[in-house]
Amino acid sequence: MSDIEELNSRIMAAMDRVAQGVEAISQADTGEAEALARALEEEKEVNAQLSERVRVLGERQEQAVAAMEAKTQAATERLTALDTELQQLRKANGMLTEACEALREANAAGVGEPHLINQSMMAELESIRAMRSAEMAEAQEIITALTPLLNTGSGSLEEEEAG
């Protein structure tokens, strides 16, 4: 953008020099000076149009960057949620492993302790819940990734059916 502004200022300076030259020539030859003045005005119009195009392109670029930043933020939030679910799953599986080990030791010693059985079952239920939650988070991530592709695909499918 700064290169374009620099070029724009250089063009404007050149046009000012041309305008000064046109004024000098106009004193010598009026017909030729009028043609040069018209050409100068046309160039100024073209320059203004180009400046407007550059401004519009800059705005579009800013909007595209903002949209990409929003998508990146949303993806980061989804990945953070998925990571949290996976951490809970690992914790629940660790508890299940410990409870099963304690239950095995109690059974090996010939002591059947009901609280170990209850603790083992609760750990297993927590593990199942955490696994289900992680699976739901993964499924949501897959749905989020596929939705734009499906929307694009359904639009082209409708065009094929209409055609």
Phi and psi restraints in degrees (value plus and minus 20) as a CYANA .aco file:
   2 SER   PHI     -87.4   -47.4
   2 SER   PSI     -53.3   -13.3
   3 ASP   PHI     -84.2   -44.2
   3 ASP   PSI     -60.6   -20.6
   4 ILE   PHI     -86.5   -46.5
   4 ILE   PSI     -61.4   -21.4
   5 GLU   PHI     -86.0   -46.0
   5 GLU   PSI     -58.2   -18.2
   6 GLU   PHI     -84.6   -44.6
   6 GLU   PSI     -64.7   -24.7
   7 LEU   PHI     -83.2   -43.2
   7 LEU   PSI     -58.6   -18.6
   8 ASN   PHI     -82.2   -42.2
   8 ASN   PSI     -64.2   -24.2
   9 SER   PHI     -87.7   -47.7
   9 SER   PSI     -55.1   -15.1
  10 ARG   PHI     -86.4   -46.4
  10 ARG   PSI     -60.7   -20.7
  11 ILE   PHI     -84.1   -44.1
  11 ILE   PSI     -62.8   -22.8
  12 MET   PHI     -83.3   -43.3
  12 MET   PSI     -60.1   -20.1
  13 ALA   PHI     -84.5   -44.5
  13 ALA   PSI     -61.2   -21.2
  14 ALA   PHI     -84.3   -44.3
  14 ALA   PSI     -59.9   -19.9
  15 MET   PHI     -85.8   -45.8
  15 MET   PSI     -55.7   -15.7
  16 ASP   PHI     -85.1   -45.1
  16 ASP   PSI     -60.3   -20.3
  17 ARG   PHI     -84.6   -44.6
  17 ARG   PSI     -59.8   -19.8
  18 VAL   PHI     -83.1   -43.1
  18 VAL   PSI     -61.7   -21.7
  19 ALA   PHI     -81.3   -41.3
  19 ALA   PSI     -60.7   -20.7
  20 GLN   PHI     -85.0   -45.0
  20 GLN   PSI     -60.0   -20.0
  21 GLY   PHI     -85.6   -45.6
  21 GLY   PSI     -57.5   -17.5
  22 VAL   PHI     -83.9   -43.9
  22 VAL   PSI     -61.2   -21.2
  23 GLU   PHI     -82.7   -42.7
  23 GLU   PSI     -59.0   -19.0
  24 ALA   PHI     -86.6   -46.6
  24 ALA   PSI     -60.7   -20.7
  25 ILE   PHI     -90.6   -50.6
  25 ILE   PSI     -55.9   -15.9
  26 SER   PHI     -81.3   -41.3
  26 SER   PSI     -49.7    -9.7
  27 GLN   PHI     -88.3   -48.3
  27 GLN   PSI     -50.7   -10.7
  28 ALA   PHI    -105.9   -65.9
  28 ALA   PSI     -66.6   -26.6
  29 ASP   PHI    -160.9  -120.9
  29 ASP   PSI      94.5   134.5
  30 THR   PHI     -92.7   -52.7
  30 THR   PSI     -62.0   -22.0
  31 GLY   PHI     -83.9   -43.9
  31 GLY   PSI     -66.6   -26.6
  32 GLU   PHI     -89.2   -49.2
  32 GLU   PSI     -55.5   -15.5
  33 ALA   PHI     -85.3   -45.3
  33 ALA   PSI     -58.4   -18.4
  34 GLU   PHI     -84.8   -44.8
  34 GLU   PSI     -60.3   -20.3
  35 ALA   PHI     -84.0   -44.0
  35 ALA   PSI     -62.0   -22.0
  36 LEU   PHI     -86.8   -46.8
  36 LEU   PSI     -57.5   -17.5
  37 ALA   PHI     -84.3   -44.3
  37 ALA   PSI     -61.2   -21.2
  38 ARG   PHI     -83.1   -43.1
  38 ARG   PSI     -63.1   -23.1
  39 ALA   PHI     -82.3   -42.3
  39 ALA   PSI     -59.5   -19.5
  40 LEU   PHI     -83.6   -43.6
  40 LEU   PSI     -63.1   -23.1
  41 GLU   PHI     -83.8   -43.8
  41 GLU   PSI     -60.4   -20.4
  42 GLU   PHI     -82.4   -42.4
  42 GLU   PSI     -62.4   -22.4
  43 GLU   PHI     -85.0   -45.0
  43 GLU   PSI     -57.4   -17.4
  44 LYS   PHI     -83.6   -43.6
  44 LYS   PSI     -60.6   -20.6
  45 GLU   PHI     -83.8   -43.8
  45 GLU   PSI     -64.2   -24.2
  46 VAL   PHI     -81.8   -41.8
  46 VAL   PSI     -62.7   -22.7
  47 ASN   PHI     -82.2   -42.2
  47 ASN   PSI     -62.4   -22.4
  48 ALA   PHI     -83.0   -43.0
  48 ALA   PSI     -61.6   -21.6
  49 GLN   PHI     -83.0   -43.0
  49 GLN   PSI     -63.4   -23.4
  50 LEU   PHI     -83.8   -43.8
  50 LEU   PSI     -60.8   -20.8
  51 SER   PHI     -81.1   -41.1
  51 SER   PSI     -60.7   -20.7
  52 GLU   PHI     -85.2   -45.2
  52 GLU   PSI     -61.9   -21.9
  53 ARG   PHI     -81.8   -41.8
  53 ARG   PSI     -62.3   -22.3
  54 VAL   PHI     -81.7   -41.7
  54 VAL   PSI     -62.1   -22.1
  55 ARG   PHI     -82.4   -42.4
  55 ARG   PSI     -65.5   -25.5
  56 VAL   PHI     -83.6   -43.6
  56 VAL   PSI     -63.0   -23.0
  57 LEU   PHI     -82.7   -42.7
  57 LEU   PSI     -58.9   -18.9
  58 GLY   PHI     -82.0   -42.0
  58 GLY   PSI     -62.3   -22.3
  59 GLU   PHI     -84.6   -44.6
  59 GLU   PSI     -63.1   -23.1
  60 ARG   PHI     -81.1   -41.1
  60 ARG   PSI     -62.1   -22.1
  61 GLN   PHI     -83.4   -43.4
  61 GLN   PSI     -63.4   -23.4
  62 GLU   PHI     -81.4   -41.4
  62 GLU   PSI     -60.4   -20.4
  63 GLN   PHI     -85.6   -45.6
  63 GLN   PSI     -61.6   -21.6
  64 ALA   PHI     -84.5   -44.5
  64 ALA   PSI     -61.8   -21.8
  65 VAL   PHI     -84.2   -44.2
  65 VAL   PSI     -62.9   -22.9
  66 ALA   PHI     -82.7   -42.7
  66 ALA   PSI     -60.5   -20.5
  67 ALA   PHI     -85.0   -45.0
  67 ALA   PSI     -61.9   -21.9
  68 MET   PHI     -86.1   -46.1
  68 MET   PSI     -57.9   -17.9
  69 GLU   PHI     -84.7   -44.7
  69 GLU   PSI     -59.4   -19.4
  70 ALA   PHI     -84.6   -44.6
  70 ALA   PSI     -62.3   -22.3
  71 LYS   PHI     -84.1   -44.1
  71 LYS   PSI     -60.7   -20.7
  72 THR   PHI     -83.5   -43.5
  72 THR   PSI     -62.3   -22.3
  73 GLN   PHI     -83.1   -43.1
  73 GLN   PSI     -63.2   -23.2
  74 ALA   PHI     -83.6   -43.6
  74 ALA   PSI     -62.0   -22.0
  75 ALA   PHI     -85.1   -45.1
  75 ALA   PSI     -59.4   -19.4
  76 THR   PHI     -83.2   -43.2
  76 THR   PSI     -61.9   -21.9
  77 GLU   PHI     -84.3   -44.3
  77 GLU   PSI     -60.8   -20.8
  78 ARG   PHI     -84.9   -44.9
  78 ARG   PSI     -61.5   -21.5
  79 LEU   PHI     -87.0   -47.0
  79 LEU   PSI     -55.1   -15.1
  80 THR   PHI     -84.7   -44.7
  80 THR   PSI     -62.9   -22.9
  81 ALA   PHI     -83.6   -43.6
  81 ALA   PSI     -61.6   -21.6
  82 LEU   PHI     -83.8   -43.8
  82 LEU   PSI     -62.3   -22.3
  83 ASP   PHI     -81.8   -41.8
  83 ASP   PSI     -60.6   -20.6
  84 THR   PHI     -81.6   -41.6
  84 THR   PSI     -63.6   -23.6
  85 GLU   PHI     -83.3   -43.3
  85 GLU   PSI     -61.1   -21.1
  86 LEU   PHI     -87.2   -47.2
  86 LEU   PSI     -56.0   -16.0
  87 GLN   PHI     -84.4   -44.4
  87 GLN   PSI     -61.0   -21.0
  88 GLN   PHI     -84.2   -44.2
  88 GLN   PSI     -57.7   -17.7
  89 LEU   PHI     -84.1   -44.1
  89 LEU   PSI     -64.4   -24.4
  90 ARG   PHI     -81.8   -41.8
  90 ARG   PSI     -62.0   -22.0
  91 LYS   PHI     -83.4   -43.4
  91 LYS   PSI     -65.2   -25.2
  92 ALA   PHI     -84.7   -44.7
  92 ALA   PSI     -59.6   -19.6
  93 ASN   PHI     -86.1   -46.1
  93 ASN   PSI     -56.2   -16.2
  94 GLY   PHI     -83.2   -43.2
  94 GLY   PSI     -63.5   -23.5
  95 MET   PHI     -82.9   -42.9
  95 MET   PSI     -60.1   -20.1
  96 LEU   PHI     -83.8   -43.8
  96 LEU   PSI     -63.3   -23.3
  97 THR   PHI     -81.0   -41.0
  97 THR   PSI     -64.6   -24.6
  98 GLU   PHI     -83.5   -43.5
  98 GLU   PSI     -63.0   -23.0
  99 ALA   PHI     -85.5   -45.5
  99 ALA   PSI     -60.6   -20.6
 100 CYS   PHI     -86.1   -46.1
 100 CYS   PSI     -59.2   -19.2
 101 GLU   PHI     -83.5   -43.5
 101 GLU   PSI     -63.8   -23.8
 102 ALA   PHI     -83.9   -43.9
 102 ALA   PSI     -60.0   -20.0
 103 LEU   PHI     -85.3   -45.3
 103 LEU   PSI     -61.0   -21.0
 104 ARG   PHI     -83.6   -43.6
 104 ARG   PSI     -62.1   -22.1
 105 GLU   PHI     -83.4   -43.4
 105 GLU   PSI     -60.2   -20.2
 106 ALA   PHI     -86.1   -46.1
 106 ALA   PSI     -61.0   -21.0
 107 ASN   PHI     -87.5   -47.5
 107 ASN   PSI     -57.7   -17.7
 108 ALA   PHI     -85.6   -45.6
 108 ALA   PSI     -53.4   -13.4
 109 ALA   PHI    -100.4   -60.4
 109 ALA   PSI     -27.6    12.4
 110 GLY   PHI      60.9   100.9
 110 GLY   PSI      -4.6    35.4
 111 VAL   PHI    -130.7   -90.7
 111 VAL   PSI      90.0   130.0
 112 GLY   PHI    -110.4   -70.4
 112 GLY   PSI      81.0   121.0
 113 GLU   PHI    -119.3   -79.3
 113 GLU   PSI     100.7   140.7
 114 PRO   PHI     -80.9   -40.9
 114 PRO   PSI     -54.1   -14.1
 115 HIS   PHI     -87.9   -47.9
 115 HIS   PSI     -49.6    -9.6
 116 LEU   PHI     -89.6   -49.6
 116 LEU   PSI     -58.3   -18.3
 117 ILE   PHI     -84.2   -44.2
 117 ILE   PSI     -65.2   -25.2
 118 ASN   PHI     -82.0   -42.0
 118 ASN   PSI     -63.1   -23.1
 119 GLN   PHI     -83.5   -43.5
 119 GLN   PSI     -60.3   -20.3
 120 SER   PHI     -84.8   -44.8
 120 SER   PSI     -62.9   -22.9
 121 MET   PHI     -86.8   -46.8
 121 MET   PSI     -59.5   -19.5
 122 MET   PHI     -85.9   -45.9
 122 MET   PSI     -59.2   -19.2
 123 ALA   PHI     -85.0   -45.0
 123 ALA   PSI     -59.4   -19.4
 124 GLU   PHI     -85.5   -45.5
 124 GLU   PSI     -62.7   -22.7
 125 LEU   PHI     -82.1   -42.1
 125 LEU   PSI     -62.0   -22.0
 126 GLU   PHI     -83.8   -43.8
 126 GLU   PSI     -58.5   -18.5
 127 SER   PHI     -83.8   -43.8
 127 SER   PSI     -62.5   -22.5
 128 ILE   PHI     -84.5   -44.5
 128 ILE   PSI     -61.8   -21.8
 129 ARG   PHI     -83.7   -43.7
 129 ARG   PSI     -64.7   -24.7
 130 ALA   PHI     -84.7   -44.7
 130 ALA   PSI     -58.9   -18.9
 131 MET   PHI     -84.0   -44.0
 131 MET   PSI     -62.8   -22.8
 132 ARG   PHI     -82.7   -42.7
 132 ARG   PSI     -63.3   -23.3
 133 SER   PHI     -83.8   -43.8
 133 SER   PSI     -61.8   -21.8
 134 ALA   PHI     -85.1   -45.1
 134 ALA   PSI     -60.5   -20.5
 135 GLU   PHI     -83.3   -43.3
 135 GLU   PSI     -59.6   -19.6
 136 MET   PHI     -84.8   -44.8
 136 MET   PSI     -61.0   -21.0
 137 ALA   PHI     -84.5   -44.5
 137 ALA   PSI     -60.9   -20.9
 138 GLU   PHI     -85.6   -45.6
 138 GLU   PSI     -61.6   -21.6
 139 ALA   PHI     -83.1   -43.1
 139 ALA   PSI     -60.0   -20.0
 140 GLN   PHI     -84.6   -44.6
 140 GLN   PSI     -59.2   -19.2
 141 GLU   PHI     -83.7   -43.7
 141 GLU   PSI     -60.7   -20.7
 142 ILE   PHI     -85.7   -45.7
 142 ILE   PSI     -64.0   -24.0
 143 ILE   PHI     -81.1   -41.1
 143 ILE   PSI     -63.6   -23.6
 144 THR   PHI     -82.6   -42.6
 144 THR   PSI     -58.6   -18.6
 145 ALA   PHI     -92.0   -52.0
 145 ALA   PSI     -54.4   -14.4
 146 LEU   PHI    -105.2   -65.2
 146 LEU   PSI     -43.8    -3.8
 147 THR   PHI     -74.6   -34.6
 147 THR   PSI     -69.1   -29.1
 148 PRO   PHI     -81.4   -41.4
 148 PRO   PSI     -55.8   -15.8
 149 LEU   PHI     -87.8   -47.8
 149 LEU   PSI     -59.7   -19.7
 150 LEU   PHI     -87.3   -47.3
 150 LEU   PSI     -59.6   -19.6
 151 ASN   PHI     -83.9   -43.9
 151 ASN   PSI     -60.9   -20.9
 152 THR   PHI     -86.5   -46.5
 152 THR   PSI     -63.6   -23.6
 153 GLY   PHI     -85.4   -45.4
 153 GLY   PSI     -59.1   -19.1
 154 SER   PHI     -89.8   -49.8
 154 SER   PSI     -52.0   -12.0
 155 GLY   PHI     -85.3   -45.3
 155 GLY   PSI     -62.2   -22.2
 156 SER   PHI     -92.9   -52.9
 156 SER   PSI     -50.4   -10.4
 157 LEU   PHI     -85.9   -45.9
 157 LEU   PSI     -62.4   -22.4
 158 GLU   PHI     -84.0   -44.0
 158 GLU   PSI     -56.8   -16.8
 159 GLU   PHI     -86.4   -46.4
 159 GLU   PSI     -58.4   -18.4
 160 GLU   PHI     -86.3   -46.3
 160 GLU   PSI     -60.8   -20.8
 161 GLU   PHI     -88.4   -48.4
 161 GLU   PSI     -55.3   -15.3
 162 ALA   PHI     -92.4   -52.4
 162 ALA   PSI     -53.0   -13.0
